[in-house]
Amino acid sequence: MNTTPSKLTLPNLLTGFRFIAAPILLWLAWHNHGIAFMELLAITFLTDLLDGMTARLTGQVTQFGATLDSWADVITYLTIALCCWWLWPEVVSKERLYVGLIVASCLLPAVVGFFKFGRFTSYHTWAVKIAAAAMGLTLYVLFLGGPPWPFRAAAILCIAAAVEEMVITLLLPEPESNLRSVLDIVKRSKRD
């Protein structure tokens, strides 16, 4: 009898959707289907929101699921950056500093995690969740003709969340997943 839990859980399937969506998003952007791109991106953001909630509600929170989610996040954000450059090059050029900050906020914590632990970190802090939601919403505002300042504010939030993730990596003696904030690590270290 196999006692290994299945990796084909609803939360992991929701996360897996983002891996499938990435090449489709790239194809839509390459062929200049901006509205279809934005629609599929909205579904992709929704699956990102639902995978973690579903995992907690069904008791299927796993290290594999947390790592899979983090990889899906990186792939999604890099795909978004490339697709938006193809679809709206003038806007991306004008906002290149903030686009760069968002890309850096995705890559730098991963690099720090790889240097310290030799693997990808999967903290899923509240700051990252708030920053990702802000980036997702303001992306629509920016690329559908709205003002740039909400997107710029979201980029700053993304950098702040990334700094917190890097501090967590520096504080932890070994990798952990699904941490709420750096304050939890500080409080825990004071108790120990």
SVG drawing of the C-alpha trace seen along z (x, -y; Angstrom):
<svg xmlns="http://www.w3.org/2000/svg" viewBox="-12 -59 37 61">
<polyline fill="none" stroke="black" stroke-width="0.4" points="0.0,0.0 1.3,-3.4 1.3,-5.9 2.9,-8.7 0.4,-11.6 -0.6,-12.4 0.8,-15.5 -2.3,-15.8 -4.3,-17.8 -6.7,-20.6 -4.3,-23.3 -1.4,-21.9 -3.6,-21.7 -4.6,-25.3 -0.9,-26.2 -0.1,-24.0 -2.6,-26.1 -0.1,-29.0 2.6,-26.8 0.2,-26.0 -1.0,-29.6 2.5,-31.1 3.1,-29.9 -0.4,-30.8 0.1,-34.3 3.3,-34.6 1.5,-33.5 -1.3,-36.0 1.1,-38.8 3.3,-37.9 0.2,-37.9 -0.9,-41.2 -4.1,-39.9 -4.0,-42.4 -7.6,-41.9 -7.4,-38.1 -4.0,-38.4 -5.5,-40.5 -8.5,-38.0 -6.2,-35.0 -4.0,-36.9 -7.0,-37.6 -7.7,-33.9 -4.1,-33.2 -4.2,-35.7 -7.4,-34.1 -5.7,-30.7 -2.8,-32.2 -5.3,-33.5 -7.2,-30.3 -4.4,-27.7 -3.2,-28.7 -6.7,-29.2 -7.7,-25.8 -4.6,-24.1 -5.4,-25.5 -9.2,-24.8 -8.6,-21.2 -5.6,-20.5 -3.3,-20.0 -0.6,-22.4 2.7,-20.8 6.3,-21.7 5.9,-20.6 2.9,-22.8 4.6,-25.8 7.7,-25.3 5.5,-24.7 3.6,-27.9 6.8,-29.9 8.1,-28.6 4.8,-29.4 5.0,-33.0 8.4,-33.5 7.4,-32.2 4.2,-34.2 5.9,-37.5 8.6,-37.1 6.0,-36.2 4.0,-39.3 7.1,-41.5 7.9,-40.1 4.3,-40.1 3.7,-43.6 6.9,-44.7 5.6,-43.1 2.0,-44.5 2.7,-48.0 6.3,-48.8 5.8,-52.6 4.3,-52.2 6.9,-49.7 9.7,-51.9 8.2,-54.9 7.8,-52.8 11.0,-50.7 12.3,-51.7 9.2,-50.4 8.9,-47.3 12.6,-46.6 11.8,-47.0 9.0,-44.4 11.2,-41.9 14.0,-42.5 11.5,-41.9 10.8,-38.5 14.3,-37.4 16.5,-38.8 14.8,-36.8 15.2,-33.7 18.9,-34.4 19.5,-35.0 17.6,-31.8 19.7,-29.8 22.9,-31.2 22.0,-30.5 20.0,-27.3 20.8,-25.9 17.1,-26.0 14.1,-28.2 12.4,-29.8 8.6,-29.7 7.7,-32.1 4.4,-33.5 4.4,-36.3 1.5,-38.7 3.7,-41.5 4.2,-39.4 0.5,-38.7 -0.4,-42.3 2.3,-43.4 1.3,-40.8 -2.4,-41.8 -1.5,-45.5 0.8,-44.8 -1.9,-42.7 -4.6,-45.3 -2.5,-48.3 -1.2,-46.5 -4.7,-46.6 -5.0,-50.3 -1.7,-51.1 -2.1,-49.1 -5.8,-50.0 -4.9,-53.7 -5.1,-54.8 -2.6,-56.8 0.9,-55.3 1.1,-56.3 -0.8,-53.2 1.6,-50.9 4.6,-52.8 3.3,-52.5 2.8,-48.7 6.4,-48.4 7.6,-50.0 5.4,-47.5 7.0,-44.7 10.5,-45.8 9.5,-46.2 8.1,-42.6 11.3,-41.3 13.5,-43.0 11.4,-41.3 11.9,-37.9 15.6,-38.4 15.8,-39.4 13.9,-36.2 16.3,-34.2 19.3,-35.8 17.6,-35.1 16.6,-31.5 19.1,-28.7 17.3,-26.4 14.6,-26.9 10.9,-27.0 7.7,-27.6 4.5,-29.6 5.8,-32.2 3.6,-35.3 6.3,-37.9 9.8,-38.6 8.2,-39.6 7.2,-36.0 10.8,-34.9 12.0,-37.7 9.4,-36.7 10.2,-33.1 14.0,-33.7 13.3,-35.8 11.2,-32.9 14.0,-30.3"/>
</svg>
